[in-house]
Amino acid sequence: MNTGSEDSLDALLLPVDASLTHLPSVLLSEAATFYLRKGQTVVVPNGPQSGMVRIAGAEGEFLGVGKVQEDGTLAPVRLLAQ
């Protein structure tokens, strides 16, 4: 039984970070995105001071979840594969 086309089914999909909207979002620069994807901590100017955050790359794409460390840097916790 065919209940719909792929396009109509795609319209029902939620963004991968839909369940994380309760976390503040951090938008990284291109350089910070590069280093974070390598597992390194990065500095986020004007970002949250503590806690877990949703991480968006330089082009706005969802990268994963990170945690703001005591020194103010952002460390990756779980990242999506490229």
JOPEJO-V773325 format. One record per pair of residues at least 24 apart in sequence whose ideal C-beta (glycine too) atoms are under 10 Angstrom apart, sorted by the first residue. I is the first residue (numbers start at 1). J is the second residue. If there is no record, write none. Layout:
BEGIN
i j
I J
I J
END
This chain:
BEGIN
i j
15 62
16 61
16 62
16 64
16 80
17 54
17 55
17 56
17 61
17 62
17 63
17 64
17 65
17 80
18 62
20 52
20 53
20 54
20 55
20 62
20 64
20 65
21 54
22 52
22 54
23 48
23 51
23 52
23 53
23 54
23 55
23 65
23 66
24 48
24 51
24 52
24 53
24 54
24 68
25 53
25 54
25 55
25 56
25 60
25 62
26 53
26 54
26 55
26 56
26 63
26 66
26 68
26 74
27 54
27 55
27 56
27 57
27 58
27 59
27 60
28 55
28 56
28 57
28 58
28 59
28 63
28 66
28 74
29 57
29 58
30 57
30 58
30 59
31 58
32 57
32 58
32 74
33 57
33 58
33 59
33 61
33 63
34 58
35 76
36 63
36 64
36 66
36 74
36 75
36 76
36 79
37 63
37 64
37 76
37 79
37 80
37 81
37 82
38 76
39 75
39 76
39 79
40 73
40 74
40 75
40 76
41 66
41 67
41 68
41 69
41 71
41 72
41 73
41 74
41 75
41 76
42 66
42 73
42 74
42 75
42 76
43 71
43 72
43 73
43 74
44 68
44 72
44 73
44 74
45 72
47 72
47 73
47 74
48 72
48 74
52 77
53 77
55 79
55 80
57 82
END
